[in-house]
Amino acid sequence: MSNIYFVKRLDHWDYDDYDSFVAVAPNVETVKAMHPSGGTVEENKEHYSGAGWVKSPDAVEVTLIGTTGECDSVSRVVCASYNAG
């Protein structure tokens, strides 16, 4: 069973930034390493370092909102909120 998390940034965001996302992941540590565009922050380093998401995993608030109710080993972003400018 995997968890469903709502992740929102606690720092200032503007146009061309993500402000939050919903993800399926086994634990908080995994979801904090995820990037709202999918994959991990490390995998999205060029996108991550320019704009779009937080500079540190400490700048997010993670809330458990449910479980998948099934054996689900694939961590993934389900929905993300992006503020296009």
Rosetta silent file (secondary structure, phi, psi, omega in degrees, C-alpha in Angstrom):
SEQUENCE: MSNIYFVKRLDHWDYDDYDSFVAVAPNVETVKAMHPSGGTVEENKEHYSGAGWVKSPDAVEVTLIGTTGECDSVSRVVCASYNAG
SCORE:     score description
SCORE:     0.000 S_00000001
   1 L     0.000  134.284  175.745    0.000    0.000    0.000 S_00000001
   2 L  -108.293  161.983  179.204    1.300    3.474   -0.875 S_00000001
   3 E   -98.969  154.369  174.798    0.356    6.803    0.577 S_00000001
   4 E  -111.089  125.936 -175.274   -1.184    9.783   -1.195 S_00000001
   5 E  -121.617  145.560  167.666    0.354   13.117   -0.209 S_00000001
   6 E  -103.707  125.711 -177.428   -0.433   16.782   -0.798 S_00000001
   7 E  -119.831  124.500  177.383    2.790   18.790   -1.015 S_00000001
   8 E  -129.358  147.099  179.893    2.824   22.581   -0.924 S_00000001
   9 E   -81.483  147.178 -178.520    5.696   24.986   -0.887 S_00000001
  10 L  -102.668  -11.276  179.407    6.159   27.285    2.078 S_00000001
  11 L   -91.119 -179.015 -179.570    8.358   29.874    0.381 S_00000001
  12 L   -72.463  137.692  173.591    7.310   32.621   -2.031 S_00000001
  13 L  -128.093  160.345 -174.626    6.218   31.558   -5.509 S_00000001
  14 L  -142.608 -162.502  174.797    5.457   33.579   -8.605 S_00000001
  15 L   -61.071  150.222 -179.659    4.698   33.098  -12.290 S_00000001
  16 L    62.529   28.524  176.063    6.321   30.061  -13.913 S_00000001
  17 E  -125.578  150.954  168.415    6.530   28.286  -10.561 S_00000001
  18 E   -83.272  144.068  174.507    4.804   25.253   -9.115 S_00000001
  19 E  -111.832  -19.712 -179.805    2.986   25.909   -5.846 S_00000001
  20 E  -168.912  168.113  173.258    1.869   22.363   -4.968 S_00000001
  21 E  -158.919  162.198  173.969    1.340   18.817   -6.142 S_00000001
  22 E  -113.298  134.591 -177.428   -0.326   15.530   -5.201 S_00000001
  23 E  -141.001  155.560  171.030    1.799   12.389   -5.290 S_00000001
  24 E  -103.919  128.394 -178.936    1.747    8.689   -4.534 S_00000001
  25 E  -159.960  157.908 -178.872    4.804    7.540   -2.590 S_00000001
  26 L   -74.384  -24.427 -176.806    5.693    5.057    0.140 S_00000001
  27 L  -159.039  171.143 -177.208    6.875    7.692    2.640 S_00000001
  28 H   -64.030  -39.430 -178.845    7.488   11.397    3.313 S_00000001
  29 H   -60.361  -41.128  179.188   11.205   11.220    2.468 S_00000001
  30 H   -65.232  -45.904 -176.987   10.437    9.926   -1.020 S_00000001
  31 H   -67.944  -32.253  177.481    7.782   12.549   -1.715 S_00000001
  32 H   -67.601  -24.131  178.821   10.068   15.382   -0.494 S_00000001
  33 L   -86.760   -4.976 -177.834   12.644   14.302   -3.110 S_00000001
  34 E   -83.051  152.855  175.043   10.069   14.444   -5.910 S_00000001
  35 L  -106.499  141.347 -177.944    9.725   17.273   -8.405 S_00000001
  36 L   -59.639  -22.441  178.674    6.211   18.431   -9.397 S_00000001
  37 L   -82.602   -1.700 -179.040    6.984   17.837  -13.086 S_00000001
  38 L   109.375  154.663 -178.491    7.649   14.170  -12.304 S_00000001
  39 L    75.038 -164.308 -179.024   10.718   12.259  -11.275 S_00000001
  40 E  -102.141  165.135  176.137   13.071   13.403   -8.569 S_00000001
  41 L   -58.550  -41.581 -179.830   14.652   16.759   -7.919 S_00000001
  42 L   -61.514  -41.561  179.443   18.022   15.213   -8.833 S_00000001
  43 L   -68.821  -22.683 -177.945   16.677   13.987  -12.189 S_00000001
  44 L  -110.455   33.851 -171.529   15.288   17.465  -12.922 S_00000001
  45 H   -54.777  -44.116 -178.763   18.375   19.389  -11.816 S_00000001
  46 H   -67.030  -38.791  177.455   18.406   21.906  -14.684 S_00000001
  47 H   -71.542  -40.798 -177.386   14.695   22.640  -14.273 S_00000001
  48 H   -64.719  -41.270 -174.886   14.979   22.578  -10.481 S_00000001
  49 H   -77.747  -23.640 -179.253   17.892   24.990  -10.277 S_00000001
  50 H   -78.776  -71.290  178.583   16.418   27.574  -12.617 S_00000001
  51 L  -157.199  173.912  172.515   12.875   28.125  -11.446 S_00000001
  52 L   113.882  -36.051 -177.412    9.804   26.180  -10.773 S_00000001
  53 L  -147.483  177.680 -174.569   10.221   24.557   -7.393 S_00000001
  54 L   -67.403  157.720  178.906   11.753   25.010   -3.958 S_00000001
  55 L   -86.723  -15.878 -177.318   15.482   25.169   -3.344 S_00000001
  56 L  -145.153  143.110  176.756   15.319   22.848   -0.316 S_00000001
  57 H   -64.641  -15.946  176.714   13.069   19.980    0.772 S_00000001
  58 H   -73.422  -11.015 -177.315   12.698   21.827    4.084 S_00000001
  59 H   -93.963   18.128  177.307   10.650   24.465    2.247 S_00000001
  60 E  -124.475  153.878  172.890    7.661   22.159    1.725 S_00000001
  61 E  -112.440  127.536 -177.924    4.783   20.990    3.877 S_00000001
  62 E  -112.075  126.482  179.582    3.703   17.394    3.292 S_00000001
  63 E  -122.272  125.825  174.717    0.223   16.228    4.300 S_00000001
  64 E   -73.401  123.181 -177.992   -0.938   12.626    4.137 S_00000001
  65 E  -115.210   -6.283  178.503   -4.366   12.686    2.468 S_00000001
  66 E   168.993 -172.938  176.138   -5.017    8.981    1.895 S_00000001
  67 E  -131.149  160.574 -179.346   -3.749    5.599    0.769 S_00000001
  68 L   -78.833  -23.464  179.162   -3.945    3.738   -2.508 S_00000001
  69 L    74.490   10.269  179.766   -5.446    0.662   -0.875 S_00000001
  70 L  -145.592  165.523  176.750   -3.392   -1.620   -3.095 S_00000001
  71 L   -75.022  106.240 -173.141    0.165   -2.823   -3.437 S_00000001
  72 L  -133.594  105.315 -174.976    1.607    0.056   -5.456 S_00000001
  73 L   -97.934    3.003 -177.864    5.377    0.382   -5.656 S_00000001
  74 L   -97.640  113.264  175.757    5.551    3.153   -8.291 S_00000001
  75 L   -79.667  137.989 -177.359    6.072    6.646   -6.863 S_00000001
  76 E  -163.218  155.331  172.695    4.586    9.326   -9.088 S_00000001
  77 E   -83.597  131.673 -179.716    3.078   12.795   -9.286 S_00000001
  78 E   -94.169  -41.684 -177.308   -0.674   12.585   -9.841 S_00000001
  79 E  -155.801  139.794  179.009   -1.466   16.285  -10.280 S_00000001
  80 E  -131.593  148.848  178.094    0.567   19.498  -10.032 S_00000001
  81 E  -105.894  113.172 -177.564   -0.368   23.165   -9.785 S_00000001
  82 E  -118.355  133.991 -176.531    1.763   25.330  -12.092 S_00000001
  83 E  -103.764   86.000 -177.473    1.345   29.102  -12.389 S_00000001
  84 L   -69.162  139.196 -179.707    2.166   29.920  -16.003 S_00000001
  85 L  -115.718    0.000    0.000    3.043   33.506  -16.687 S_00000001
